[in-house]
Amino acid sequence: MFERPRSGERAVLVQVDIGGPTDPEQHSEFQELAASAGALPVARVGGSRQAPDPRFFIGRGKVEEVLGEVTRHEAELVIFDHPLSPSQERNLEQTLKCRVVDRTGLILDIFAQRARSFEGKLQVELAQLRHLSTRLVRGWTHLERQKGGIGLRGPGETQLETDRRLLNRRIAQIRRRLEKVDSQRHQGRRARSRAEVPTVSLVGYTNAGKSTLFNRLTDATVYAADQLFATLDPTLRRVELGGHGELVLADTVGFISHLPHELVAAFRSTLQETTEAALLLHVIDNASPQRAVCIHEVNDVLAQIGASEVPQIEIYNKIDLDDDVEPRVERGEDGLVRRIWLSAATGEGVGLLRQALEEFFHQERVHRVLHLGPEDGRLRARLFEAGRVIAERTTEEGGWELEVELPRRNYDRLLQQESGLEARRIA
C-alpha cells in the first residue's frame, strides 16, 4: 500500500482513443482543462483501443508506459481524459503508486477552485461528495475487507460504514441548504415576473465569450479570461432596451463535452434561470474549428435541463479573429432573427444584438391609451410599478389618461381583470 499525497501538480496526461480516432481539438481541450486545474503536464501518453480494459481502462502494456513516465518525470498525478470506474482508479493507483484523477474529478476540481458564492460552493461540494461516495474504499485499502480468523477481524467495514454515514449526512445537510437558496431564487423570479421584466440567459460552450459579452451589454465587471470555466457563479444584471423597457440578463456557467452528470444534477437549481428564461442567447466561438460539435454539446445539455423549447438566438462571437467575417444578422423564413455575428471583445455587431433584443420583446407588445377613473388609483399604481407608462394626463373628471405599452398576454389579462376598462389603440 502507498500513502496518497494530499496534492500534486506534476502530471502525466493520458488520452486514449476508444473505438476510433479523436479530434485533435479534444486533445487540446484536455490540456487546457489540466492547466485550468493548476496541473503542470510533464508528459502525455496516447494510444487507441477498441474497448476499455475492465481492470485498468488502458491495456497492461500502456500502464507500464504510464508508470515509466511517472518514474522518469517524478510525477505526482496521472490525469485521464475519460471517466473511470472506482475499481479502475483503485487498480491504477496501486500500480502507478501515485494519485489518479479521471475527467469527472478534474472538472469537479476546477469548479471547486472557481466557486465564489455560497450557493456555488454548496453545489460543487454536493457534486464532489456524490462522486466520492462511490470511491470511499480507495482511501482505506488496508481496511476494505473483514478478514476471517482470530486477530484478523478488523474495523474495515465498520470504518467504511462510518465514512459512508457521515458522507450521506453531509449530503442531506447540503441539499437542505440548497433548497432554501433555491426558494430565494424562485421568489426573485416571481418578483421579476410580477414586474413583467423578462429574463435573457447567456448559454454556450466554455470559453466562448459569454462573460465578455455580458460585460459589454451591462457595463458590469464580471471576471473574463481566456481559459475554461473562468466564471462559475451565475450573475444577473438589468439591461435597458431603449424605449422598450428593460430585461434581466443572466450569465451562466459554460458547458463542456462529457459534462459530469453530478454537475448537471447539482447545478440544476442554478440553471433554472435558463429553463425559465424568455430567450436564450447561445454564444458560439466562431473561430473554433469544433464549432458544430460545441453547438451540439450545448443543445444536448439544454435538453437535459428541460430548456430545449426556450426561444434561442445563436451569437457567433470572436469575428475579430477572422478578417473575412463582418457583423451581420441572419433571419429565418418567419422573418425572426436566428443568428448574429459579432465581437464582444471589440464591440463590433453588439448594436445588432441590442436591436434584435428590442425587436424580439417588442413584437408581442401592445401600445394603448387607458382611461382610468378616480377610483382606479390602485390600477394606476400597478401600471407605474411595471414601468410601462409612457405618458400621463389628468382628466377633468379627476381620473387619468395613461399611454402604456404592455406584453400582449399581460394586456389581455388586464382586460379580463378590469371589466369596463376603456382603451384606445395607438398606431
N, C-alpha and C positions, 0 to 999 in steps of 0.2 A: 504493500500500500504506500502511496505517496501523499505528502501534505499539499493540499491545493493552495496555491498562492492567493492572497487577497486581491491582488491586482497584477496587471502586466500589460505593457504596451507594445513590446516587440512581438510582432505577429506573423505567422505563416498563413497565407490565404489559400484556401482550397476551393476550386471551382471545377466541377466535373460535368461534362455534357451527358445528360441522360436521354437515351433514345434518339439522339440526333444532335447536330451542331447547334451551338448557342450563338446568338448575335453578338458581335464584338462590343456593341454598346452596353450590353448587360454586364460584360466583364468590367467595363469602365465604371458602371454604376456601382458595382460591388466594391471596387476600390474606393470610390467616393464615400460609400457607407462606412467602410472601415476607418477612413480618415476622419469622418464626421464624429465617430465614436471616440477618437483620440488615439487610435492604434497607429503604430509605426510599422507598415508592412516591410518585412525584410526578405521575403521570398514568396513565390506563387507556384502552386502545384496544380496543373491541369490534367486533363485526360478525358476519356469517354467510356461509357458503359451502356449496355442495352437496358439494364435494370439495376437498381440499387442493391448492394450486398446487404443481406439481412442483419449481419453482425456488425460491420464497420461502415456501411453505406458505400465506401470505396473498397476495392479489392485489397487483399493482404499485401500484394506487391506494392500497391500505391501507398498503403500505410507505412511500409518500410521506407519509401521515398520521402514521405512527410516527416518521419522520425529522423531521417538523415538531415533534412533541412532544419528541423528544430535543434538538433545537436550542433550542427555547423554554425548556426547563427545565434545560438543560446536564446532561442525564442521562449517566451513565457506563455504564449497564447496561440491557439490554432483556431481560425475562423472559417467555417463552412458556409458557402453561399447556398445552402439547402436546409430545409427543416430536417432535424434529426430526431429519432425516437429516443426516449430516455435510456434504453438499453444500448443503443448505438453510441450515445455520448459517453456513457459509463465505460464501455469497452474501449473506445478511443482514448479516453483519459488514462485508463490503466496501462495501455500500450505505449502511448506517447509521453507519459509522465509529465503532462502539463495540462493546463485548463483548455477545454474545448467549448466553443460557443457556436451555435448554429445561426441561421439568418434571423429567425424569430428573436432569439436572445440578443442579437446585435441591434436590431431595430428597437427593441424594448429599452436597451441601454441608452441609445441616442435620445429616445423620448424622455427617459428619466433625467438626463442632463438638461434638456431644453424646457421641461415643465417649470413654469413660474407661478401660476396661480394656484390657489388652494385646491380648486376643482381639478386642474390638470394633474397635480401631484397625486391626488387620490386616484384618478383614473389610471395613471401609469402604474401606481403601486398595485391596484387591483389586477391589472393585466399581468404584472410580474408575478404576483402570488399565484394566479391561475396557472401560469406557465411553470412555476416552481413546484406546484402541488404534485405534478406527475414525476418529479425528479428528486424527491426527498432522499431516496436511498443512495443517491450519488455521493452525498456528503457523509454517509455512515456505512461505508462498505465493510468496515470491520464489525458492524452490528446488524447487518441486514438480514441475518437468518438466526433463528434459535437453533443451537446445536444440541444433539442428544448426548446423554452421558453425564455422570456426576462431575460437577465443576465446569461443565460446558454450557449449561443452561444460563445464558446471559440476558442482559436487558435489551437485546436487539429490537425485537418487535415492540417492546414497551416504549423505547426511545422514539421509534418511528411513529407509533400511535400518538405519543405526546406531541411530537412536532406537527403531525397532521391535524390534531385537535386545535392546537394554538393557531395554526395557519387558517383553518376554517373559521375560527372565532374572529380573527382579524379581517378576513374577507367579509364576514357578515357585518362587522362594525363599519367597514368602508362603504358597503352597499347602503347602510342606513344613512350615513353622512351624505352620500351622493344623491339619495332620494330627496333629502332636504334641499340640496343645491338645485336639483332638477325642478323641484317645486317652485323655487325662487325664479328660475329661468322661465318656467311656464307662466308665472304671474307677470313677468316682464313682457312676454309675447302677447298675453291677453291685454295688457295696458296699451301696447302698440296697436293691437287690433282695434281696440275701442277708439283710439285716437286716429284710426284709419291711416296709419303710417306703414306702408308696405316694406317688407324686408327683401333685400337682394343679397344673395350669398355668392361669394367667390369660391369656386372649386377648381381643382386642377391637379396635375401631377406635381410632385415636389420639385422645387427649384424652377417652376415655370414663370415666376414673376408675379405671383398673387399679391404678396405684401408690398412690392414696389408699386403695383397698380393701385392698391388700397391707399397707400400714402399719397399718390398722385391725385386721386379723386377726393380725398378727405382732408388733405393737408395734415395728416397725422404723422407720427414718428415711430411707427411700428418697425421693429428690427428687421432688416432685409439684408441678406448676404448671398453670395454665390456658393451656396452649399445646400446639402439635402437637409430638410426639416429645420431650416433656420428659425422658424417660428412654430410654436406648437399650440399655445393657448389662443382660443378664438377672441377676436376683438370686434366690437360694434361701434360704429360712428354714424352720425346723421349726415346726409348729403342733401343740399338744396338743389331742386330741379327748376331753377329759374322761376317762372310764374306758375309752375305746375305742382307746387307743394314741395314735400321732402320725402326722403326714404331713409331706411336704415341699411347700411352696407355692412356685411359680416365677412370677416377674413377668417377662413377655417384652415385646419391642418391639411398639409399636402398629402396626396395619395402616392402609392408606390406599388410596383408589381409584387404579387405574392404578399400583400399586406397581411400580417398575422391576424388570425381570427380573434385572438384575445384582445387586440387593439380595436378591431371593428366593434366588438361587443362592449368593451369598456367605454369607448367614446361615442356610443350611440346617443346618449343624452345631449352631448355637445353638438353632435351632427344633427340634432333635432332642428336646429336653426336652418339647416339645409332643407330638410324634408318639408318644413312649413313655410319656406320662402315663397314669395310671389314670382321670383325669377332667379335663375342660376346664370352666372357669368362663368363659363367654362374657359379658364385661361390655359392656353396651349403654347408651348415653346416652339415657335415657327422655325427656329434654327436647328431643332433636334432632328437627326436622321430617323429617330424612332417615334416620330410624331404620331403616326397612326396607331402604334402599339400603346402609347401613353393615353391616347383618347379612349381606346378600348378598355384599358385598365380602370380609368376614372369612371366611365359609364358602368362598368361592372360593379364597382363599389357603390355607386349611386343606386344601382338596382338592389344591392344587399341591404341598404338602409331605407329603402322604400321611397327614393326621391327621383326615380326614373321618369315619372309623369309630370314633374315640375317643368314649366317652360324654360328653355335654355338658349342662350346666345353664345356661340363659340368666339372667343377672343384670341386671335393669333398674335401673340406678343413677340417682342425682340426683332422686329423688322429692321431695326437699325444695324443688325448683323448681316443683312443681305441687301446689297445695293440695288438689286433688281425688283425689290418689293416696295410698293408705295402704299400709304394709308388708303384704305377703301372699305366699302360696305357691300356685302352680298346679300340679296334678298331671295326669299323663297317664292314659289309660284303664287302664294297667297299675298305677296307684297310685303310681308313682315321681314324685319331684319333677322338674318340667320347667322352671319359671320362678319367679324370686323377685324381688319388688320391694323395694328398699331404698335407703338413702342412706349411702354410705361417708363422706361429709363429717360428717354428724351422728350416725351410728351407728344410725339407725332401721332395723330389719329385719335387722341383721347377726346378731342372735341366731338368726333363722330360718335364715340361711345355715349357721351352725355346726350347728344341729340337722339340716339337710339333709345336711351332710357326715358327721355321725355316723351318720345313717340309711343313707347310701349305702355306707359302709365297714363297717357292722355287719351288713348284710343277708347278706353272703356269709361270715360268720364262724361258727365252731362253738365252743361252751363245753363243755369236758371236764375231768374229773379223771383224770390219768395216774398209773399205779402203776409206779414205777421201782425196779429192784433196785440193790443196792450196786455192781454192775458198770456201771450206766448213768450214771456221773458225767459222761462226755463229752456225752451227750444232755441231761442236766440243764443243763450249761453252755451248750449251744446254745440251749435254751429261754430261759434268762435273758438271753443276748445279744440275742435277738429282742425282749425286753421285753414278753413276753406272759404272764408268770407272775403270776397274781392272788394266790395264796396257796400256802403250802408247809407240809407236816407230815412229820416224820421217823417212819418206821415202826419197829416192834420188830425187824424183820429187818435194820435198818441201811440200808434204802432210803428212798425219798421218795414222798410223795403230793402231786402238784402240780396245782393248779387253774389251767388255762391257757385262753386264748382265741386262736384262730388263724384265718386265712383258710382257707376250706374246701379250696382246692386244696393249700395247704401241709400241712393236716392229713391229707388223703388221701395226699400224698407221704410224710409221716412214717410212716403205717401201712404203706406199701409197703416203706420202707427198714428199718423196725424190726419185723420179724416177731415175733409173740408179745406185742406191747405191749398191756397191759391198759388199757382206758379205760372210764370211766363217764360217761354223758351228764348234763349239768346242765340242768335245765328252764329 
